[in-house]
Each structure stands twice: as C-alpha cells, then as structure tokens.
C-alpha cells in the first residue's frame, strides 16, 4: 500500500478505538460507495488477495466477528450475514476502510487498533466466503458436544422480564405497557450466540403431558416451514437455496420420504399455496428481492418447471426474510418486508422505502400498496387466524435501547395500521434517536396484542388446528423464538404458546412451552425458526442451530 494512500485513508477515519469489530452495520451500498467510503479506498490493494491459505483471516474472524455474525457468517438477529454474495460488489479497499472506521451508531465498532495486516487478512477471508455450511456440521450426532456445568452468575432479571435461566415449560408471562423501562436503563449488549454441537445430554424440554422427538437431522439452515393441503411439509433451506419437502410419518416418528422440490434459488424463505383451499395450483416462494411461483398439484415432489417471477420486493440487505400469506378469499397477497436498519429515519434514508411494512398485492403481483406500516420486521412470520380471518404477524422490534427494550410482539394487523417504527414504539413512547419527530403519529401507534421479551427474535408461528393436543390448545398460537443477540444474558431460544381462549383473541399473556436450547453456561446449541403442524396434529419446529426439525406431541390428554 502506498504511503499517500495510507495517509488519505487515515484522514478519512475519524475514530479507531476498539479492537473488536462486531457487528457489521446493515450491509447496504450507500450512493456509489460502500457505507460512503472515500473513492480512494477503492484503490487500496489487498496484499492477501488470491492467497490460498485463508486460515489466518478465519482465526481473526472467529475471535472478533463470529460471536455476532455467526461462526459461518450466517448472521444473527439484526446482524447481517456476510455470505451469499452480499460483499461481492464491495471493493476490498472499501471493506478495509469500513472495518477500520466502523459505524458505532449502527452497532459496528471500529477495528482501527487491530494491526493493519490483520485487518487485511479479515478482508481477504470475507471476500473469499462462499455459502456457509450448517452451523453445526455434525448436526444430529449427540456425541459431538459436551455439557459444561458452570452457570452464569449475572443478577436475575427484573420481572416481568426474564432470560434463558428462568425460562420453564408451562411458565406464564405477561408484559404490559406500564412495565417498560426508560431507554438506556441498562447498556446495550453485543452477545450473539456461538452455536455448538448438541451435547449428548441436551434435549428440548416440554411441559407435562408432552414430549419432544427428533423428526429430521443433518439439514442445512432449515428455516420457514408450511404444510401443504395434502399433508406434505415444505421447508426452506435458505443458505442452500432450495425448497425441500417431507412426506408421511414412520412408526418411529421420522418422515417416510424426502424430496427437493426446487433448487438454485437465492435465499428462499416464505412459502405458501395458492389458491387457499384443498386444491392449490401454485407454490409461492419469496426470495429477498422477489416473489416467485411454481406450478403445483397436490402430491408433486418436484417443481414441473422454472418459477414465474410475480413481483419485485425492496432490496434484501438488512432484514432479508419475507413471509407470504393470502387472504382467505384468495384475492390478496401479503408480503412482510423488514427494515434495512435498526432505526434509520425513512424520511431521509432511501433504503427504507417500502420497508418495515406489510405489503399487499394482487396474487399476480400487481397493484402493490402498503397494508400496514411501522412494523420493523415481520418478515419472519405471517399467518391468517382461521377463526377470525385476520392477518397476524410476529415482529422483531428494534435493538440498542437496553436489555428490556423494545419488546418483540405478536399481534393481529389492522389495515392501514401504524405500529410505531422508527419514531415511536409500543404506543406513545418516542424513540430517543428521533426526538420530536412526527408528533402527529403519537396517538396513532397501535399497541400490539402480545408483548414478548425484548430481543427474543420471534419468527414463524401457527394457529393450532389439530386434534392431538388437549382441547384447551385448540386455536392457540405456537411461535418460535430464535433468540437474542442484543441482550447481556440471553433470552428466547424457545417455543412459546399464546392462548387465544377459543375466541381467536389474545389477552396479552404467553407461556414458555419448549425450552432447553441454551446450556447453563450460556452456550447455544439450538435456535427455533419454523413452526407448522404435521398431518397427525403434532407440531414441527425447525432449528437452524442444530440443523434439525423437532416434533412436539402430546403423550396424554
């Protein structure tokens, strides 16, 4: 690197204080340059470019980045993934500049105190990344991990807030608006999980009268699941770019058949069947930037042809998952698109256009409009309440305001409704990063039906319609809580139940249902994502931490 370029680069860096550099801010090209890097940064040469041995860069990445971005760079919560081509168009010099400078206001500290050669080694490693393997390459092998008995010694949380140490199957919780602390009552934490192989004596814990079995193992990043009208279970292996399906159930609780329905996709997530009812003609699939559909007849094991492009979606950087649902009459298609950032102001940030919204389309992709807005990220889960016909969503709220702000939530969605992001949250609470902004919206903020633990990362959910569980569970919501990264002691990493009291309406409480994915010492071996009902009435839960699908079934009534 020439001395003149070094001086020019250094002049562009206002601060460089922290040796760690996690997490990256939203990976969003801003104008022509990556995160407004100076033009001179593009001219910087990576001295390690093309080097066959990336081990040094990986070791540095594991030390400084992996706790938030993931051991395989798959991302976690709000922390973006660094794979799947997201850095392909970024010049090595721009990446070096950004790592050096950081963007602390968006959660990316500076790495300026890290020696320059080491920063370049990290850049070289990141540029060489391909698709990650499953976080636990030995998923399904119970002998690979060992349990540590040391327990965390952090003080207990202040009720009604909790953390993984106090999550317990059957424990009922309720958070109200009056329980919310002031912003910054506690420091904002960076505590992303390092996924480990499941120890031999670790297993999901269910309440009395239920048990958990392992339905499938060895999967690559299993995410959202949906059950087809004929009972086949479709699910997205997002990082692998494919939609797979399982059919049937053996006597020992395993699928009778598995097939790849479609492959060669770009990070698929949302799946649904159209038209609603027993004889769909299409399987709709969402990618970060598009809605696609495949011709389909009940029982198809593989798509009969290439997908049709139905609609463009806002850019997939930042929150990339996009769930999809159809109105009960089949006339409308809903797609949830999460924000590109934690709390950037859409008034001044072009990347937030038509994001943090639930969008409505005709099923052919025409006539797009905003159905509801101010919903930071409902891309992990949409569902139609079968009793009321209402659209419901599961939302990841904003981070960086402290351990106990802002609650995630599950709620019905009102047409034209405003849910606060980014200027307000949970009613008339102003976000401190936007003081005085949009006072006219203060009284329009809809308070969600069920407030969940902040930073839980609530994802897919389903309304239970089976006959295997006891009658009091009929119509209730079961939801996957992927788990926190922005909390000093982890929360989430569980399956919850939201009672709807056979009325179709929630009264604010929820229940820990299946726990046990975090060890006593805080290490994580499992992260629930998808949730669907098997044909026999049991529940299936995908787990992208262990690369598994779990089956929850009642053992007594």
VENFENKA-V197920 format. One record per residue. N is the residue number from 1. RES is the residue in one small letter. OMEGA is omega in degrees with one decimal (999 if undefined). NEAR is the number of other C-alpha atoms within 8 Angstrom. Layout:
# VENFENKA-V197920
n & res & omega & near
N & RES & OMEGA & NEAR
N & RES & OMEGA & NEAR
This chain:
# VENFENKA-V197920
n & res & omega & near
1 & x & -179.8 & 6
2 & x & -179.6 & 5
3 & x & -179.7 & 6
4 & x & 178.1 & 6
5 & x & 177.0 & 11
6 & x & -180.0 & 9
7 & x & -179.6 & 8
8 & x & 177.6 & 9
9 & x & -179.1 & 12
10 & x & 179.4 & 7
11 & x & -179.6 & 7
12 & x & -173.1 & 7
13 & x & -176.1 & 9
14 & x & 179.7 & 6
15 & x & 179.6 & 7
16 & x & -167.7 & 12
17 & x & -168.4 & 8
18 & x & -177.4 & 10
19 & x & 177.0 & 9
20 & x & -178.3 & 10
21 & x & 177.3 & 14
22 & x & -5.5 & 14
23 & x & 169.5 & 11
24 & x & 169.8 & 13
25 & x & -179.8 & 11
26 & x & -177.4 & 11
27 & x & -174.2 & 9
28 & x & 175.1 & 10
29 & x & -179.0 & 9
30 & x & -172.0 & 8
31 & x & -175.6 & 6
32 & x & -172.6 & 6
33 & x & -179.3 & 11
34 & x & -179.5 & 12
35 & x & 176.7 & 8
36 & x & 174.6 & 9
37 & x & 178.1 & 10
38 & x & -179.4 & 10
39 & x & -178.4 & 7
40 & x & -178.6 & 9
41 & x & -179.7 & 13
42 & x & -176.3 & 10
43 & x & -178.8 & 7
44 & x & -176.9 & 10
45 & x & 176.2 & 7
46 & x & -177.9 & 10
47 & x & -178.4 & 5
48 & x & -177.7 & 8
49 & x & 179.0 & 6
50 & x & 179.7 & 4
51 & x & -176.1 & 6
52 & x & -175.5 & 4
53 & x & 178.4 & 5
54 & x & -173.0 & 10
55 & x & -178.2 & 6
56 & x & 178.4 & 9
57 & x & 178.7 & 13
58 & x & 179.1 & 10
59 & x & 178.5 & 8
60 & x & 176.5 & 12
61 & x & -178.8 & 10
62 & x & -178.7 & 10
63 & x & -167.1 & 8
64 & x & -171.4 & 10
65 & x & -166.2 & 14
66 & x & -177.0 & 14
67 & x & 176.5 & 14
68 & x & -177.0 & 15
69 & x & 179.5 & 19
70 & x & -177.7 & 15
71 & x & 179.4 & 11
72 & x & 177.0 & 10
73 & x & -176.0 & 11
74 & x & -179.7 & 12
75 & x & -178.6 & 12
76 & x & 179.0 & 13
77 & x & 179.2 & 10
78 & x & -176.3 & 8
79 & x & -171.9 & 13
80 & x & 171.3 & 16
81 & x & 179.6 & 11
82 & x & -177.6 & 13
83 & x & 175.1 & 12
84 & x & 173.0 & 9
85 & x & -175.3 & 7
86 & x & 179.0 & 10
87 & x & -173.1 & 9
88 & x & -175.6 & 6
89 & x & -178.3 & 5
90 & x & 178.0 & 8
91 & x & 178.8 & 7
92 & x & 180.0 & 13
93 & x & 176.9 & 12
94 & x & 178.9 & 14
95 & x & 176.7 & 11
96 & x & 179.3 & 12
97 & x & -177.1 & 11
98 & x & 176.9 & 11
99 & x & -178.7 & 12
100 & x & -176.3 & 12
101 & x & -174.0 & 14
102 & x & 176.6 & 13
103 & x & -170.2 & 12
104 & x & -178.2 & 8
105 & x & 176.8 & 5
106 & x & 172.9 & 9
107 & x & -178.8 & 11
108 & x & 179.7 & 13
109 & x & 178.0 & 13
110 & x & 173.9 & 18
111 & x & -174.4 & 16
112 & x & 179.4 & 13
113 & x & 174.9 & 9
114 & x & -178.7 & 9
115 & x & -175.9 & 7
116 & x & 179.0 & 6
117 & x & -179.9 & 6
118 & x & 175.5 & 10
119 & x & 178.0 & 13
120 & x & 178.2 & 12
121 & x & 176.7 & 13
122 & x & 178.2 & 13
123 & x & -178.7 & 13
124 & x & 178.3 & 14
125 & x & -178.6 & 11
126 & x & 179.8 & 9
127 & x & -178.5 & 9
128 & x & -175.1 & 6
129 & x & 169.3 & 9
130 & x & 176.6 & 7
131 & x & -179.9 & 8
132 & x & 168.9 & 11
133 & x & 175.8 & 8
134 & x & -175.5 & 14
135 & x & 174.7 & 14
136 & x & -173.5 & 12
137 & x & 177.3 & 7
138 & x & -176.6 & 8
139 & x & 177.5 & 14
140 & x & 177.6 & 10
141 & x & -172.7 & 8
142 & x & -177.1 & 10
143 & x & -172.6 & 8
144 & x & -175.9 & 10
145 & x & 174.2 & 10
146 & x & -178.3 & 8
147 & x & 170.7 & 9
148 & x & -176.8 & 7
149 & x & -179.0 & 6
150 & x & -179.5 & 6
151 & x & 175.5 & 7
152 & x & -177.3 & 7
153 & x & 178.9 & 4
154 & x & 177.4 & 5
155 & x & 178.1 & 4
156 & x & 178.7 & 5
157 & x & 177.4 & 7
158 & x & 178.8 & 6
159 & x & 8.4 & 5
160 & x & 179.9 & 8
161 & x & -174.9 & 9
162 & x & 171.2 & 13
163 & x & -170.5 & 11
164 & x & -177.8 & 11
165 & x & -174.6 & 6
166 & x & 174.3 & 6
167 & x & -172.0 & 10
168 & x & -180.0 & 9
169 & x & -180.0 & 12
170 & x & -179.4 & 8
171 & x & -178.3 & 9
172 & x & -177.5 & 8
173 & x & 175.1 & 9
174 & x & 175.9 & 11
175 & x & 178.8 & 13
176 & x & 178.5 & 8
177 & x & -178.0 & 7
178 & x & -179.6 & 4
179 & x & -171.8 & 7
180 & x & 176.5 & 8
181 & x & 173.8 & 7
182 & x & 174.4 & 5
183 & x & 177.4 & 9
184 & x & 174.5 & 8
185 & x & 171.1 & 8
186 & x & 177.2 & 9
187 & x & 173.7 & 8
188 & x & -172.0 & 13
189 & x & 169.7 & 11
190 & x & -170.4 & 10
191 & x & 179.2 & 13
192 & x & -175.3 & 12
193 & x & 164.5 & 11
194 & x & -175.6 & 10
195 & x & 179.0 & 13
196 & x & 173.0 & 10
197 & x & -179.4 & 13
198 & x & 176.0 & 16
199 & x & -175.3 & 12
200 & x & -177.0 & 10
201 & x & 178.0 & 6
202 & x & -178.0 & 10
203 & x & 176.7 & 6
204 & x & -177.1 & 9
205 & x & -178.6 & 10
206 & x & 177.0 & 11
207 & x & 177.4 & 10
208 & x & -178.5 & 5
209 & x & 179.1 & 8
210 & x & 172.8 & 11
211 & x & -179.4 & 12
212 & x & 175.5 & 11
213 & x & 176.1 & 8
214 & x & -175.8 & 11
215 & x & -179.0 & 12
216 & x & -179.3 & 10
217 & x & 175.4 & 11
218 & x & -178.7 & 10
219 & x & -178.6 & 11
220 & x & 176.5 & 12
221 & x & 178.9 & 14
222 & x & -174.3 & 17
223 & x & -173.9 & 14
224 & x & 177.1 & 15
225 & x & 172.3 & 13
226 & x & 179.8 & 11
227 & x & 178.9 & 12
228 & x & 179.7 & 10
229 & x & -179.7 & 10
230 & x & 176.8 & 8
231 & x & 175.5 & 10
232 & x & -179.5 & 12
233 & x & 177.0 & 12
234 & x & 175.2 & 13
235 & x & -178.5 & 13
236 & x & 164.2 & 16
237 & x & -164.0 & 17
238 & x & -176.6 & 15
239 & x & 178.8 & 10
240 & x & 177.2 & 9
241 & x & -177.6 & 13
242 & x & 172.0 & 15
243 & x & 178.3 & 14
244 & x & 175.3 & 13
245 & x & 172.8 & 13
246 & x & 178.1 & 12
247 & x & 171.9 & 11
248 & x & -177.2 & 9
249 & x & 179.1 & 9
250 & x & -179.0 & 8
251 & x & 177.9 & 5
252 & x & 171.2 & 5
253 & x & 178.2 & 9
254 & x & 176.8 & 10
255 & x & 178.9 & 12
256 & x & -174.1 & 9
257 & x & 173.6 & 7
258 & x & -178.9 & 9
259 & x & 172.8 & 9
260 & x & -179.0 & 11
261 & x & -179.0 & 11
262 & x & 178.9 & 10
263 & x & -180.0 & 8
264 & x & -179.9 & 6
265 & x & -179.8 & 9
266 & x & 176.8 & 8
267 & x & 179.1 & 13
268 & x & 177.3 & 15
269 & x & -176.2 & 15
270 & x & 179.1 & 14
271 & x & 171.1 & 16
272 & x & -171.2 & 10
273 & x & -175.9 & 11
274 & x & -4.2 & 12
275 & x & 176.8 & 9
276 & x & -179.2 & 11
277 & x & -170.6 & 7
278 & x & -173.8 & 6
279 & x & 179.6 & 9
280 & x & 178.3 & 14
281 & x & -176.0 & 10
282 & x & 164.5 & 12
283 & x & 176.4 & 13
284 & x & 179.9 & 13
285 & x & 176.3 & 13
286 & x & 165.0 & 15
287 & x & -178.4 & 15
288 & x & -174.5 & 15
289 & x & -175.4 & 10
290 & x & 166.3 & 11
291 & x & 178.2 & 13
292 & x & 170.7 & 13
293 & x & 178.5 & 12
294 & x & 172.5 & 13
295 & x & -171.9 & 11
296 & x & 167.5 & 11
297 & x & 179.7 & 9
298 & x & 177.6 & 9
299 & x & 177.1 & 6
300 & x & 176.6 & 7
301 & x & -179.7 & 8
302 & x & 178.1 & 8
303 & x & -175.9 & 11
304 & x & -179.3 & 7
305 & x & 179.6 & 6
306 & x & 179.6 & 6
307 & x & 169.6 & 8
308 & x & 174.1 & 7
309 & x & -175.5 & 8
310 & x & -176.1 & 10
311 & x & 169.8 & 10
312 & x & 175.9 & 7
313 & x & 176.5 & 10
314 & x & -175.1 & 10
315 & x & -174.2 & 7
316 & x & 179.0 & 11
317 & x & -172.0 & 12
318 & x & 175.1 & 14
319 & x & -172.6 & 14
320 & x & -178.8 & 10
321 & x & 179.6 & 13
322 & x & 176.7 & 16
323 & x & -174.3 & 16
324 & x & 176.9 & 14
325 & x & 175.2 & 11
326 & x & 174.7 & 13
327 & x & -177.1 & 12
328 & x & 179.3 & 8
329 & x & 178.5 & 7
330 & x & -176.2 & 11
331 & x & -175.4 & 9
332 & x & 177.0 & 11
333 & x & 179.6 & 13
334 & x & 177.1 & 12
335 & x & 178.7 & 12
336 & x & 179.8 & 15
337 & x & -179.5 & 20
338 & x & -179.7 & 17
339 & x & 174.6 & 13
340 & x & -171.9 & 14
341 & x & 175.2 & 11
342 & x & -176.6 & 9
343 & x & 177.0 & 8
344 & x & -178.4 & 8
345 & x & 178.8 & 10
346 & x & 178.8 & 9
347 & x & -173.4 & 5
348 & x & -175.8 & 5
349 & x & -174.8 & 9
350 & x & -178.9 & 7
351 & x & -178.7 & 8
352 & x & -179.7 & 13
353 & x & -179.7 & 8
354 & x & 175.3 & 9
355 & x & -170.1 & 10
356 & x & -177.4 & 17
357 & x & 159.6 & 18
358 & x & -177.1 & 14
359 & x & 177.4 & 14
360 & x & 176.6 & 13
361 & x & 158.9 & 13
362 & x & -178.0 & 11
363 & x & 176.8 & 9
364 & x & 178.0 & 7
365 & x & -177.8 & 9
366 & x & 171.1 & 8
367 & x & 177.5 & 7
368 & x & 171.7 & 9
369 & x & 177.9 & 7
370 & x & -179.8 & 11
371 & x & 177.1 & 11
372 & x & -171.6 & 15
373 & x & -175.7 & 14
374 & x & -178.3 & 11
375 & x & -165.6 & 16
376 & x & 177.7 & 14
377 & x & 173.0 & 15
378 & x & -176.5 & 20
379 & x & 179.8 & 16
380 & x & -175.9 & 14
381 & x & 169.2 & 12
382 & x & 175.9 & 16
383 & x & 174.7 & 11
384 & x & 177.0 & 12
385 & x & -174.7 & 11
386 & x & -178.7 & 8
387 & x & -174.7 & 7
388 & x & -175.6 & 6
389 & x & -178.4 & 9
390 & x & 169.5 & 9
391 & x & 175.4 & 12
392 & x & 178.9 & 12
393 & x & 177.4 & 12
394 & x & -165.1 & 16
395 & x & 167.8 & 17
396 & x & 178.9 & 14
397 & x & -173.0 & 13
398 & x & 179.7 & 11
399 & x & 172.6 & 11
400 & x & 177.8 & 8
401 & x & 179.3 & 14
402 & x & -177.1 & 14
403 & x & -169.2 & 13
404 & x & 171.5 & 12
405 & x & -6.2 & 13
406 & x & 179.9 & 11
407 & x & 164.1 & 11
408 & x & -177.9 & 16
409 & x & 170.5 & 14
410 & x & -173.2 & 13
411 & x & 166.9 & 10
412 & x & -173.7 & 10
413 & x & 179.3 & 10
414 & x & 177.5 & 7
415 & x & -177.9 & 6
416 & x & -175.0 & 8
417 & x & 178.0 & 12
418 & x & -173.8 & 11
419 & x & 164.6 & 17
420 & x & -172.0 & 14
421 & x & -8.1 & 12
422 & x & -169.6 & 12
423 & x & -175.9 & 11
424 & x & 174.3 & 14
425 & x & 175.7 & 14
426 & x & -178.5 & 12
427 & x & -169.2 & 14
428 & x & 175.7 & 9
429 & x & -179.4 & 8
430 & x & 174.8 & 10
431 & x & -175.7 & 10
432 & x & 176.7 & 6
433 & x & 179.9 & 5
434 & x & -175.9 & 10
435 & x & 176.2 & 7
436 & x & -176.6 & 5
437 & x & 173.2 & 6
438 & x & 176.0 & 7
439 & x & -179.2 & 6
440 & x & -179.2 & 6
441 & x & -173.0 & 7
442 & x & -175.5 & 12
443 & x & 179.3 & 7
444 & x & -174.8 & 10
445 & x & 179.2 & 15
446 & x & 176.5 & 10
447 & x & -176.4 & 7
448 & x & -178.5 & 11
449 & x & -174.1 & 11
450 & x & 176.0 & 14
451 & x & -179.3 & 14
452 & x & 177.9 & 12
453 & x & 175.9 & 13
454 & x & 176.0 & 11
455 & x & 178.6 & 20
456 & x & -174.8 & 15
457 & x & 180.0 & 13
458 & x & -175.7 & 15
459 & x & -170.6 & 17
460 & x & 177.9 & 14
461 & x & 178.5 & 15
462 & x & 173.3 & 11
463 & x & -174.7 & 11
464 & x & -178.1 & 11
465 & x & -176.6 & 8
466 & x & -179.8 & 10
467 & x & -177.2 & 9
468 & x & 179.5 & 9
469 & x & 175.9 & 12
470 & x & -172.4 & 9
471 & x & -176.8 & 6
472 & x & 178.8 & 6
473 & x & -176.2 & 9
474 & x & 178.2 & 12
475 & x & -178.7 & 13
476 & x & 177.6 & 14
477 & x & 168.3 & 12
478 & x & -171.9 & 13
479 & x & 176.4 & 14
480 & x & 177.0 & 17
481 & x & -171.0 & 16
482 & x & 174.7 & 15
483 & x & -170.8 & 15
484 & x & 164.0 & 15
485 & x & -173.6 & 14
486 & x & -179.5 & 13
487 & x & -174.1 & 14
488 & x & 172.1 & 9
489 & x & -171.1 & 9
490 & x & 171.5 & 12
491 & x & -176.6 & 13
492 & x & -178.4 & 14
493 & x & -175.9 & 18
494 & x & 168.1 & 16
495 & x & 179.2 & 13
496 & x & 174.6 & 13
497 & x & 174.4 & 12
498 & x & 179.7 & 12
499 & x & 174.9 & 11
500 & x & 168.3 & 12
501 & x & -178.7 & 10
502 & x & 178.8 & 9
503 & x & -173.6 & 6
504 & x & -176.8 & 11
505 & x & 179.5 & 7
506 & x & 176.7 & 11
507 & x & 170.0 & 8
508 & x & -177.1 & 10
509 & x & 171.1 & 13
510 & x & -173.6 & 13
511 & x & 167.4 & 12
512 & x & -176.2 & 16
513 & x & 175.8 & 14
514 & x & -177.1 & 13
515 & x & 172.5 & 14
516 & x & -178.0 & 11
517 & x & 178.0 & 13
518 & x & 177.6 & 12
519 & x & -177.5 & 12
520 & x & -178.1 & 11
521 & x & 176.6 & 10
522 & x & 176.6 & 10
523 & x & -171.4 & 11
524 & x & 175.3 & 13
525 & x & -179.1 & 14
526 & x & -179.4 & 13
527 & x & 179.9 & 15
528 & x & 179.7 & 15
529 & x & -173.7 & 16
530 & x & -177.3 & 16
531 & x & 175.8 & 17
532 & x & -178.7 & 12
533 & x & 175.0 & 13
534 & x & -178.0 & 11
535 & x & -179.0 & 6
536 & x & 179.3 & 7
537 & x & 172.7 & 12
538 & x & 177.8 & 14
539 & x & 175.2 & 11
540 & x & -177.8 & 14
541 & x & 175.4 & 14
542 & x & -174.2 & 16
543 & x & -176.8 & 17
544 & x & 173.4 & 16
545 & x & -179.3 & 15
546 & x & -178.2 & 16
547 & x & -173.3 & 18
548 & x & 164.0 & 17
549 & x & -178.9 & 13
550 & x & 179.6 & 13
551 & x & 179.5 & 12
552 & x & -179.5 & 12
553 & x & 177.8 & 12
554 & x & 178.8 & 12
555 & x & 174.8 & 7
556 & x & -179.9 & 5
557 & x & 999 & 6
